[in-house]
Amino acid sequence: MTKAKQAPKPLTPYELLGVRIHKIINNPRSQAAKSALLERSANDSPEDWDQMLAEIAENDNVTFAHRDDGHVHIFWTVPKED
């Protein structure tokens, strides 16, 4: 017997935010500059946005610059290997 494939579970709004932020940070331009501009969408809940920024902030060598327009510019450094 074969099992019927179930449709994938839709992503939560928080997961969608995470996917969007991941794409921005991993963009080749962002990687080369070691910085990215994170723009909060009107669809992002303030709680999800704050939680995402808190999770990013847990990483070492990450700095935030909160802008007047509500966007957040993040910068990171990559430590040199010993």
Biopython code that builds the backbone (N, CA, C, O; Angstrom):
import numpy as np
from Bio.PDB.StructureBuilder import StructureBuilder

atoms = [
    (1, "MET", "N", (0.831, -1.196, 0.000)),
    (1, "MET", "CA", (0.000, 0.000, 0.000)),
    (1, "MET", "C", (0.865, 1.246, 0.000)),
    (1, "MET", "O", (1.887, 1.299, 0.685)),
    (2, "THR", "N", (0.470, 2.221, -0.747)),
    (2, "THR", "CA", (1.187, 3.490, -0.756)),
    (2, "THR", "C", (0.368, 4.517, 0.003)),
    (2, "THR", "O", (-0.860, 4.552, -0.062)),
    (3, "LYS", "N", (1.083, 5.328, 0.706)),
    (3, "LYS", "CA", (0.408, 6.389, 1.446)),
    (3, "LYS", "C", (0.191, 7.568, 0.516)),
    (3, "LYS", "O", (1.058, 7.912, -0.286)),
    (4, "ALA", "N", (-0.952, 8.170, 0.631)),
    (4, "ALA", "CA", (-1.233, 9.371, -0.147)),
    (4, "ALA", "C", (-0.402, 10.516, 0.421)),
    (4, "ALA", "O", (-0.330, 10.705, 1.635)),
    (5, "LYS", "N", (0.212, 11.260, -0.460)),
    (5, "LYS", "CA", (1.009, 12.399, 0.005)),
    (5, "LYS", "C", (0.073, 13.508, 0.456)),
    (5, "LYS", "O", (-0.900, 13.858, -0.213)),
    (6, "GLN", "N", (0.409, 14.039, 1.610)),
    (6, "GLN", "CA", (-0.374, 15.162, 2.111)),
    (6, "GLN", "C", (0.257, 16.455, 1.615)),
    (6, "GLN", "O", (1.470, 16.548, 1.427)),
    (7, "ALA", "N", (-0.584, 17.429, 1.414)),
    (7, "ALA", "CA", (-0.079, 18.736, 1.012)),
    (7, "ALA", "C", (0.776, 19.285, 2.144)),
    (7, "ALA", "O", (0.444, 19.098, 3.314)),
    (8, "PRO", "N", (1.875, 19.963, 1.811)),
    (8, "PRO", "CA", (2.701, 20.526, 2.883)),
    (8, "PRO", "C", (1.903, 21.529, 3.713)),
    (8, "PRO", "O", (1.059, 22.269, 3.207)),
    (9, "LYS", "N", (2.205, 21.518, 4.994)),
    (9, "LYS", "CA", (1.529, 22.445, 5.912)),
    (9, "LYS", "C", (1.952, 23.864, 5.560)),
    (9, "LYS", "O", (3.144, 24.125, 5.401)),
    (10, "PRO", "N", (1.008, 24.783, 5.435)),
    (10, "PRO", "CA", (1.395, 26.160, 5.110)),
    (10, "PRO", "C", (2.269, 26.756, 6.219)),
    (10, "PRO", "O", (2.103, 26.444, 7.399)),
    (11, "LEU", "N", (3.185, 27.605, 5.814)),
    (11, "LEU", "CA", (4.080, 28.248, 6.778)),
    (11, "LEU", "C", (3.316, 29.273, 7.599)),
    (11, "LEU", "O", (2.380, 29.908, 7.114)),
    (12, "THR", "N", (3.731, 29.422, 8.854)),
    (12, "THR", "CA", (3.135, 30.440, 9.717)),
    (12, "THR", "C", (3.665, 31.809, 9.285)),
    (12, "THR", "O", (4.671, 31.880, 8.580)),
    (13, "PRO", "N", (3.012, 32.882, 9.691)),
    (13, "PRO", "CA", (3.538, 34.211, 9.364)),
    (13, "PRO", "C", (4.975, 34.405, 9.865)),
    (13, "PRO", "O", (5.781, 35.046, 9.191)),
    (14, "TYR", "N", (5.303, 33.854, 11.044)),
    (14, "TYR", "CA", (6.660, 33.971, 11.573)),
    (14, "TYR", "C", (7.648, 33.225, 10.679)),
    (14, "TYR", "O", (8.738, 33.722, 10.396)),
    (15, "GLU", "N", (7.260, 32.033, 10.238)),
    (15, "GLU", "CA", (8.134, 31.259, 9.351)),
    (15, "GLU", "C", (8.327, 31.970, 8.013)),
    (15, "GLU", "O", (9.427, 31.958, 7.461)),
    (16, "LEU", "N", (7.283, 32.581, 7.494)),
    (16, "LEU", "CA", (7.403, 33.344, 6.244)),
    (16, "LEU", "C", (8.355, 34.524, 6.422)),
    (16, "LEU", "O", (9.156, 34.818, 5.534)),
    (17, "LEU", "N", (8.267, 35.198, 7.568)),
    (17, "LEU", "CA", (9.188, 36.289, 7.874)),
    (17, "LEU", "C", (10.615, 35.762, 7.904)),
    (17, "LEU", "O", (11.522, 36.384, 7.350)),
    (18, "GLY", "N", (10.815, 34.629, 8.543)),
    (18, "GLY", "CA", (12.144, 34.025, 8.616)),
    (18, "GLY", "C", (12.705, 33.695, 7.247)),
    (18, "GLY", "O", (13.888, 33.921, 6.989)),
    (19, "VAL", "N", (11.872, 33.166, 6.371)),
    (19, "VAL", "CA", (12.316, 32.846, 5.005)),
    (19, "VAL", "C", (12.729, 34.125, 4.280)),
    (19, "VAL", "O", (13.758, 34.163, 3.606)),
    (20, "ARG", "N", (11.919, 35.165, 4.424)),
    (20, "ARG", "CA", (12.222, 36.440, 3.755)),
    (20, "ARG", "C", (13.535, 37.028, 4.265)),
    (20, "ARG", "O", (14.367, 37.462, 3.467)),
    (21, "ILE", "N", (13.730, 37.049, 5.584)),
    (21, "ILE", "CA", (14.956, 37.591, 6.176)),
    (21, "ILE", "C", (16.165, 36.755, 5.753)),
    (21, "ILE", "O", (17.226, 37.299, 5.447)),
    (22, "HIS", "N", (16.000, 35.441, 5.737)),
    (22, "HIS", "CA", (17.068, 34.533, 5.328)),
    (22, "HIS", "C", (17.524, 34.851, 3.902)),
    (22, "HIS", "O", (18.722, 34.896, 3.623)),
    (23, "LYS", "N", (16.566, 35.071, 3.008)),
    (23, "LYS", "CA", (16.905, 35.397, 1.614)),
    (23, "LYS", "C", (17.668, 36.715, 1.528)),
    (23, "LYS", "O", (18.622, 36.832, 0.759)),
    (24, "ILE", "N", (17.253, 37.699, 2.309)),
    (24, "ILE", "CA", (17.919, 39.011, 2.288)),
    (24, "ILE", "C", (19.357, 38.882, 2.779)),
    (24, "ILE", "O", (20.282, 39.400, 2.154)),
    (25, "ILE", "N", (19.540, 38.190, 3.899)),
    (25, "ILE", "CA", (20.874, 38.062, 4.491)),
    (25, "ILE", "C", (21.799, 37.228, 3.609)),
    (25, "ILE", "O", (22.994, 37.512, 3.520)),
    (26, "ASN", "N", (21.254, 36.206, 2.961)),
    (26, "ASN", "CA", (22.079, 35.319, 2.152)),
    (26, "ASN", "C", (22.236, 35.765, 0.704)),
    (26, "ASN", "O", (22.869, 35.076, -0.096)),
    (27, "ASN", "N", (21.664, 36.912, 0.367)),
    (27, "ASN", "CA", (21.849, 37.471, -0.962)),
    (27, "ASN", "C", (23.340, 37.726, -1.179)),
    (27, "ASN", "O", (24.010, 38.211, -0.267)),
    (28, "PRO", "N", (23.878, 37.414, -2.365)),
    (28, "PRO", "CA", (25.317, 37.622, -2.598)),
    (28, "PRO", "C", (25.808, 39.039, -2.294)),
    (28, "PRO", "O", (26.922, 39.213, -1.799)),
    (29, "ARG", "N", (24.993, 40.047, -2.584)),
    (29, "ARG", "CA", (25.409, 41.431, -2.277)),
    (29, "ARG", "C", (25.521, 41.645, -0.773)),
    (29, "ARG", "O", (26.473, 42.264, -0.299)),
    (30, "SER", "N", (24.555, 41.138, -0.031)),
    (30, "SER", "CA", (24.592, 41.270, 1.426)),
    (30, "SER", "C", (25.793, 40.534, 1.994)),
    (30, "SER", "O", (26.469, 41.035, 2.893)),
    (31, "GLN", "N", (26.060, 39.341, 1.468)),
    (31, "GLN", "CA", (27.190, 38.564, 1.954)),
    (31, "GLN", "C", (28.509, 39.282, 1.668)),
    (31, "GLN", "O", (29.405, 39.296, 2.512)),
    (32, "ALA", "N", (28.630, 39.874, 0.487)),
    (32, "ALA", "CA", (29.865, 40.584, 0.139)),
    (32, "ALA", "C", (30.058, 41.816, 1.026)),
    (32, "ALA", "O", (31.175, 42.124, 1.441)),
    (33, "ALA", "N", (28.957, 42.515, 1.311)),
    (33, "ALA", "CA", (29.023, 43.738, 2.123)),
    (33, "ALA", "C", (29.011, 43.433, 3.621)),
    (33, "ALA", "O", (29.312, 44.304, 4.438)),
    (34, "LYS", "N", (28.669, 42.210, 3.973)),
    (34, "LYS", "CA", (28.487, 41.814, 5.377)),
    (34, "LYS", "C", (27.509, 42.755, 6.083)),
    (34, "LYS", "O", (27.701, 43.157, 7.230)),
    (35, "SER", "N", (26.452, 43.082, 5.338)),
    (35, "SER", "CA", (25.385, 43.908, 5.892)),
    (35, "SER", "C", (24.120, 43.701, 5.064)),
    (35, "SER", "O", (24.172, 43.274, 3.910)),
    (36, "ALA", "N", (22.984, 44.017, 5.684)),
    (36, "ALA", "CA", (21.706, 43.891, 4.991)),
    (36, "ALA", "C", (20.707, 44.852, 5.609)),
    (36, "ALA", "O", (20.762, 45.148, 6.803)),
    (37, "LEU", "N", (19.804, 45.328, 4.789)),
    (37, "LEU", "CA", (18.730, 46.197, 5.263)),
    (37, "LEU", "C", (17.472, 45.350, 5.392)),
    (37, "LEU", "O", (16.976, 44.800, 4.409)),
    (38, "LEU", "N", (16.964, 45.253, 6.616)),
    (38, "LEU", "CA", (15.751, 44.491, 6.880)),
    (38, "LEU", "C", (14.582, 45.457, 6.956)),
    (38, "LEU", "O", (14.551, 46.353, 7.800)),
    (39, "GLU", "N", (13.627, 45.265, 6.066)),
    (39, "GLU", "CA", (12.462, 46.139, 6.004)),
    (39, "GLU", "C", (11.256, 45.394, 6.537)),
    (39, "GLU", "O", (10.900, 44.322, 6.049)),
    (40, "ARG", "N", (10.638, 45.975, 7.539)),
    (40, "ARG", "CA", (9.440, 45.357, 8.107)),
    (40, "ARG", "C", (8.268, 45.601, 7.177)),
    (40, "ARG", "O", (7.985, 46.736, 6.796)),
    (41, "SER", "N", (7.598, 44.532, 6.820)),
    (41, "SER", "CA", (6.424, 44.607, 5.953)),
    (41, "SER", "C", (5.205, 44.974, 6.791)),
    (41, "SER", "O", (5.168, 44.722, 7.996)),
    (42, "ALA", "N", (4.216, 45.570, 6.146)),
    (42, "ALA", "CA", (2.972, 45.889, 6.844)),
    (42, "ALA", "C", (2.278, 44.621, 7.333)),
    (42, "ALA", "O", (1.478, 44.669, 8.267)),
    (43, "ASN", "N", (2.582, 43.492, 6.705)),
    (43, "ASN", "CA", (1.978, 42.215, 7.098)),
    (43, "ASN", "C", (2.667, 41.561, 8.294)),
    (43, "ASN", "O", (2.118, 40.631, 8.884)),
    (44, "ASP", "N", (3.863, 42.034, 8.661)),
    (44, "ASP", "CA", (4.601, 41.450, 9.778)),
    (44, "ASP", "C", (4.027, 41.946, 11.099)),
    (44, "ASP", "O", (3.857, 43.148, 11.302)),
    (45, "SER", "N", (3.732, 41.013, 11.989)),
    (45, "SER", "CA", (3.247, 41.447, 13.305)),
    (45, "SER", "C", (4.425, 42.013, 14.090)),
    (45, "SER", "O", (5.550, 41.538, 13.938)),
    (46, "PRO", "N", (4.185, 43.018, 14.924)),
    (46, "PRO", "CA", (5.264, 43.582, 15.735)),
    (46, "PRO", "C", (5.931, 42.524, 16.615)),
    (46, "PRO", "O", (7.141, 42.572, 16.834)),
    (47, "GLU", "N", (5.146, 41.571, 17.120)),
    (47, "GLU", "CA", (5.702, 40.522, 17.973)),
    (47, "GLU", "C", (6.658, 39.627, 17.181)),
    (47, "GLU", "O", (7.748, 39.304, 17.653)),
    (48, "ASP", "N", (6.241, 39.228, 15.970)),
    (48, "ASP", "CA", (7.098, 38.386, 15.133)),
    (48, "ASP", "C", (8.375, 39.131, 14.760)),
    (48, "ASP", "O", (9.465, 38.559, 14.794)),
    (49, "TRP", "N", (8.241, 40.398, 14.407)),
    (49, "TRP", "CA", (9.393, 41.219, 14.023)),
    (49, "TRP", "C", (10.383, 41.310, 15.190)),
    (49, "TRP", "O", (11.583, 41.100, 15.011)),
    (50, "ASP", "N", (9.873, 41.624, 16.378)),
    (50, "ASP", "CA", (10.739, 41.743, 17.553)),
    (50, "ASP", "C", (11.406, 40.407, 17.893)),
    (50, "ASP", "O", (12.582, 40.368, 18.256)),
    (51, "GLN", "N", (10.649, 39.318, 17.774)),
    (51, "GLN", "CA", (11.213, 37.996, 18.059)),
    (51, "GLN", "C", (12.314, 37.653, 17.054)),
    (51, "GLN", "O", (13.350, 37.107, 17.432)),
    (52, "MET", "N", (12.093, 37.972, 15.778)),
    (52, "MET", "CA", (13.098, 37.679, 14.746)),
    (52, "MET", "C", (14.379, 38.470, 15.026)),
    (52, "MET", "O", (15.474, 37.913, 14.949)),
    (53, "LEU", "N", (14.255, 39.751, 15.346)),
    (53, "LEU", "CA", (15.433, 40.566, 15.643)),
    (53, "LEU", "C", (16.155, 40.046, 16.884)),
    (53, "LEU", "O", (17.385, 40.042, 16.931)),
    (54, "ALA", "N", (15.397, 39.608, 17.888)),
    (54, "ALA", "CA", (16.010, 39.071, 19.104)),
    (54, "ALA", "C", (16.800, 37.797, 18.783)),
    (54, "ALA", "O", (17.886, 37.585, 19.321)),
    (55, "GLU", "N", (16.256, 36.964, 17.917)),
    (55, "GLU", "CA", (16.958, 35.735, 17.554)),
    (55, "GLU", "C", (18.229, 36.044, 16.758)),
    (55, "GLU", "O", (19.261, 35.405, 16.961)),
    (56, "ILE", "N", (18.154, 37.008, 15.867)),
    (56, "ILE", "CA", (19.345, 37.396, 15.099)),
    (56, "ILE", "C", (20.404, 37.968, 16.045)),
    (56, "ILE", "O", (21.595, 37.694, 15.895)),
    (57, "ALA", "N", (19.959, 38.764, 17.016)),
    (57, "ALA", "CA", (20.875, 39.407, 17.956)),
    (57, "ALA", "C", (21.623, 38.390, 18.822)),
    (57, "ALA", "O", (22.674, 38.714, 19.375)),
    (58, "GLU", "N", (21.101, 37.172, 18.947)),
    (58, "GLU", "CA", (21.772, 36.140, 19.742)),
    (58, "GLU", "C", (23.084, 35.685, 19.096)),
    (58, "GLU", "O", (23.926, 35.079, 19.759)),
    (59, "ASN", "N", (23.255, 35.973, 17.818)),
    (59, "ASN", "CA", (24.474, 35.583, 17.117)),
    (59, "ASN", "C", (25.615, 36.531, 17.482)),
    (59, "ASN", "O", (25.421, 37.739, 17.622)),
    (60, "ASP", "N", (26.798, 35.960, 17.631)),
    (60, "ASP", "CA", (27.974, 36.773, 17.901)),
    (60, "ASP", "C", (28.307, 37.612, 16.671)),
    (60, "ASP", "O", (27.993, 37.231, 15.544)),
    (61, "ASN", "N", (28.936, 38.739, 16.897)),
    (61, "ASN", "CA", (29.477, 39.587, 15.827)),
    (61, "ASN", "C", (28.404, 40.209, 14.939)),
    (61, "ASN", "O", (28.665, 40.511, 13.775)),
    (62, "VAL", "N", (27.194, 40.404, 15.478)),
    (62, "VAL", "CA", (26.108, 41.052, 14.734)),
    (62, "VAL", "C", (25.772, 42.368, 15.416)),
    (62, "VAL", "O", (25.628, 42.429, 16.637)),
    (63, "THR", "N", (25.647, 43.432, 14.608)),
    (63, "THR", "CA", (25.312, 44.759, 15.111)),
    (63, "THR", "C", (24.077, 45.268, 14.379)),
    (63, "THR", "O", (23.928, 45.052, 13.176)),
    (64, "PHE", "N", (23.196, 45.941, 15.105)),
    (64, "PHE", "CA", (21.994, 46.534, 14.510)),
    (64, "PHE", "C", (22.106, 48.043, 14.487)),
    (64, "PHE", "O", (22.661, 48.650, 15.403)),
    (65, "ALA", "N", (21.578, 48.644, 13.440)),
    (65, "ALA", "CA", (21.392, 50.091, 13.379)),
    (65, "ALA", "C", (19.912, 50.311, 13.076)),
    (65, "ALA", "O", (19.454, 50.073, 11.958)),
    (66, "HIS", "N", (19.166, 50.772, 14.092)),
    (66, "HIS", "CA", (17.737, 51.026, 13.905)),
    (66, "HIS", "C", (17.577, 52.386, 13.231)),
    (66, "HIS", "O", (18.090, 53.396, 13.713)),
    (67, "ARG", "N", (16.868, 52.395, 12.123)),
    (67, "ARG", "CA", (16.701, 53.619, 11.346)),
    (67, "ARG", "C", (15.399, 54.309, 11.700)),
    (67, "ARG", "O", (14.475, 53.697, 12.234)),
    (68, "ASP", "N", (15.345, 55.604, 11.391)),
    (68, "ASP", "CA", (14.155, 56.399, 11.686)),
    (68, "ASP", "C", (12.918, 55.897, 10.936)),
    (68, "ASP", "O", (11.791, 56.083, 11.396)),
    (69, "ASP", "N", (13.131, 55.258, 9.778)),
    (69, "ASP", "CA", (11.994, 54.783, 8.981)),
    (69, "ASP", "C", (11.464, 53.426, 9.460)),
    (69, "ASP", "O", (10.560, 52.857, 8.848)),
    (70, "GLY", "N", (12.035, 52.913, 10.560)),
    (70, "GLY", "CA", (11.570, 51.648, 11.111)),
    (70, "GLY", "C", (12.326, 50.430, 10.613)),
    (70, "GLY", "O", (12.181, 49.340, 11.166)),
    (71, "HIS", "N", (13.127, 50.602, 9.578)),
    (71, "HIS", "CA", (13.930, 49.497, 9.063)),
    (71, "HIS", "C", (15.148, 49.287, 9.960)),
    (71, "HIS", "O", (15.515, 50.155, 10.752)),
    (72, "VAL", "N", (15.757, 48.128, 9.818)),
    (72, "VAL", "CA", (16.924, 47.802, 10.623)),
    (72, "VAL", "C", (18.050, 47.390, 9.693)),
    (72, "VAL", "O", (17.897, 46.485, 8.871)),
    (73, "HIS", "N", (19.181, 48.064, 9.833)),
    (73, "HIS", "CA", (20.372, 47.709, 9.057)),
    (73, "HIS", "C", (21.216, 46.825, 9.962)),
    (73, "HIS", "O", (21.587, 47.221, 11.067)),
    (74, "ILE", "N", (21.516, 45.616, 9.478)),
    (74, "ILE", "CA", (22.355, 44.735, 10.283)),
    (74, "ILE", "C", (23.720, 44.603, 9.628)),
    (74, "ILE", "O", (23.860, 44.615, 8.405)),
    (75, "PHE", "N", (24.706, 44.477, 10.480)),
    (75, "PHE", "CA", (26.096, 44.320, 10.050)),
    (75, "PHE", "C", (26.666, 43.128, 10.786)),
    (75, "PHE", "O", (26.293, 42.871, 11.931)),
    (76, "TRP", "N", (27.556, 42.402, 10.154)),
    (76, "TRP", "CA", (28.199, 41.286, 10.838)),
    (76, "TRP", "C", (29.641, 41.167, 10.405)),
    (76, "TRP", "O", (30.035, 41.614, 9.327)),
    (77, "THR", "N", (30.413, 40.554, 11.272)),
    (77, "THR", "CA", (31.804, 40.260, 10.952)),
    (77, "THR", "C", (31.965, 38.760, 11.008)),
    (77, "THR", "O", (31.249, 38.065, 11.729)),
    (78, "VAL", "N", (32.911, 38.277, 10.242)),
    (78, "VAL", "CA", (33.219, 36.863, 10.237)),
    (78, "VAL", "C", (34.573, 36.707, 10.910)),
    (78, "VAL", "O", (35.585, 37.170, 10.383)),
    (79, "PRO", "N", (34.601, 36.055, 12.077)),
    (79, "PRO", "CA", (35.876, 35.910, 12.773)),
    (79, "PRO", "C", (36.855, 35.087, 11.948)),
    (79, "PRO", "O", (36.481, 34.148, 11.246)),
    (80, "LYS", "N", (38.112, 35.470, 12.056)),
    (80, "LYS", "CA", (39.157, 34.734, 11.340)),
    (80, "LYS", "C", (39.394, 33.409, 12.022)),
    (80, "LYS", "O", (39.346, 33.303, 13.247)),
    (81, "GLU", "N", (39.653, 32.396, 11.209)),
    (81, "GLU", "CA", (39.956, 31.068, 11.743)),
    (81, "GLU", "C", (41.362, 31.097, 12.350)),
    (81, "GLU", "O", (42.251, 31.764, 11.821)),
    (82, "ASP", "N", (41.561, 30.388, 13.438)),
    (82, "ASP", "CA", (42.887, 30.329, 14.066)),
    (82, "ASP", "C", (43.824, 29.440, 13.271)),
    (82, "ASP", "O", (44.983, 29.271, 13.649)),
]
sb = StructureBuilder()
sb.init_structure("model")
sb.init_model(0)
sb.init_chain("A")
sb.init_seg("    ")
for serial, (resi, resn, name, xyz) in enumerate(atoms, 1):
    if name == "N":
        sb.init_residue(resn, " ", resi, " ")
    sb.init_atom(name, np.array(xyz, "f"), 0.0, 1.0, " ", f" {name:<3s}", serial, name[0])
structure = sb.get_structure()
